Amino acid sequence: MSTSLVEYDEATERYDPVIGIEVHVELGTRTKMFDGAEQFFGEEPNTQITPVSLGLPGALPAVNGTAVEYAIRIGLALNCGIAESCRFARKNYFYPDVPKNFQTSQYDEPIAHDGWVDVELEDGTVFRVEIERAHMEEDAGKNTHVGGATGRIHGATYSLVDYNRAGVPLVEIVTRPIEGVGARAPEVARAYVQTLRDMFRALGVSEARMERGNVRADVNVSLRPSPQAPLGTRTETKNVNSFRSVERAVRYEISRQAALLDEGRAVVQETRHWHEDTQITTAGRIKSDADDYRYFPEPDLVPIVPDPAWVEEIRASLPELPVARRRRLATEWGYADPEMRDVVNAGAIDLIEATVVAGAAPAAARKWWMGELARIAKEQGAELGDLPVTPEQIGALQLLVDDGRLTDKLARQVLEGMLAGEGSPEEIVAARGLAVVSDEGALLTAIDEALAAQPDVVAKIRGGNLGPVGAIIGAVMRATRGQADAARVRELVLERVKA
């Protein structure tokens, strides 16, 4: 049966969306959560395993201390309280890629609880997202379904299981219901996941590469008639792993659920899958409640009791977080709010900061990365950071401009050479002969020739009409192959004419 949709604007006019997001982040520890198997991305299947990874009888787990530290760092960064004592629990559910048939997680005693984080949308609007909990658990392995058209189990002829990822340490961060966002629910969801991704990287707890599945989001959506009404029945779209997909999945679910409610039908509490190719969600399984998992304390692991002094040491070692850093840099660089948002949205903040460190003024650094380099990246369909040029090179190029050795036009030619791999700015200037003509004797010769060739222009200038000066400057620039400083040429032309 085809799925009917309501136009998004109509849906949010008639219904109040409420969202909730569970973000899973794989921690960048050397070994797994409960055993000594190393974890490296892209290794041959089933080569990073131990008896614990495989759930073999008699294999006992031991907690990864670094993973606990990373979980506390995340909790503190999210303004959470850190548990004085917490424990692991068995979440009983048949996972075909977890051979022991339960997941070691945390249930009623998470490592971190009751926090919040502010997220900023592209127009500067700030929403506060309340955090219910952040808890530690292990990842599942990876199933590969072979023989079907979609890569899913339906239609496949057989499945392969890789246990390399089984037991990789995770922290799951669960929000409280995010209310009051209205039609901006998709934007808030995207900004929230992006805020967390940036935070994980700043904390150094994960590479947080969404394309590798280091960060995955389960997105819950429900609708109700008004903000005063009880919460509606929710769906949970599982394992969404890009910012754009998070936003689109929320938008789609709001339109889909609105259509169901308009028709007098019930929303089913279920998991759903997001399909990037068709931009829709499809039903998964009926969503279980916590009781269905039959949680009980993990008997093979002792409780975690973080020393308060250790927690305070971790708190003191936290780096400057991305939001605070952006605000500080905007002030230091003198960027207006819209300018800074453009920089952040372009992913250029690190590039500009490194360029400023290399000696460029903040305005000049922004001009390069948000101007010429952004244009080139767009033409090539590349990210700014993937261009074959470094902030240090851009800083060196700008210093040549500041020293008067290059004009902006010449600097762009040097940039072309840098992108082509011709060397440093100094090397390219020398090889291409692009330095500004600084010999005023040579400039005066070119000016005199230009004046002699255009006596009518000279007469107009002497008569007080400065408009035609541009014609003389243009002739001089052509004679010097664009390597003269136009401002200095103008000064010398006026001096020569009035002499």
Number of C-alpha atoms within 10 A of each C-alpha: 3 4 10 13 16 17 15 16 11 12 22 21 13 14 20 24 32 22 26 24 24 22 24 24 27 25 28 22 19 15 20 29 29 22 20 18 20 16 22 15 9 8 10 10 14 16 13 20 21 17 14 22 28 19 18 12 9 8 13 13 17 14 17 17 13 17 26 20 16 24 24 26 24 24 27 20 21 24 16 23 16 23 18 14 13 20 22 27 24 20 23 16 15 13 13 14 19 24 18 18 15 19 23 24 22 25 21 14 19 22 28 27 22 17 21 19 18 14 22 19 16 15 10 11 9 13 17 13 22 20 25 17 26 29 27 28 27 23 25 23 21 17 16 14 19 16 15 13 11 12 14 14 16 11 13 15 10 11 13 12 15 19 24 28 25 26 27 28 29 27 27 23 23 19 21 17 18 22 15 14 16 17 19 14 24 23 20 27 29 20 22 24 23 17 18 22 22 16 22 25 15 16 19 16 21 20 19 22 16 16 10 12 16 19 28 26 26 21 25 25 25 24 27 18 16 13 15 8 10 10 17 17 16 22 24 26 25 18 19 23 21 20 20 14 19 27 21 21 26 26 23 21 28 29 20 21 27 28 19 17 15 12 10 9 11 12 18 15 18 17 21 24 18 22 14 14 6 7 11 18 21 13 15 13 12 13 15 11 9 10 8 11 15 12 21 14 19 16 11 12 16 13 14 17 12 17 11 12 9 11 17 11 11 15 15 9 11 15 14 14 16 17 14 10 13 17 13 13 15 19 13 10 15 13 17 10 14 12 14 21 20 15 21 14 11 15 16 19 21 13 20 26 17 17 26 21 14 18 17 23 18 19 13 18 23 25 14 20 25 19 11 13 21 19 14 17 16 11 9 10 9 12 15 20 17 9 14 10 17 16 23 18 18 27 24 19 24 26 19 19 18 15 9 16 21 25 22 14 12 20 21 16 16 25 23 14 19 21 15 11 12 14 15 18 22 15 14 20 22 10 12 11 10 21 22 20 18 14 9 13 10 12 22 16 12 20 24 16 15 21 23 11 13 13 11 12 21 23 14 14 18 13 9 8 12 13 10 14 18 14 14 23 25 15 19 27 19 13 16 16 13 19 21 27 20 16 9 13 22 17 11 17 24 15 10 14 14 10 6
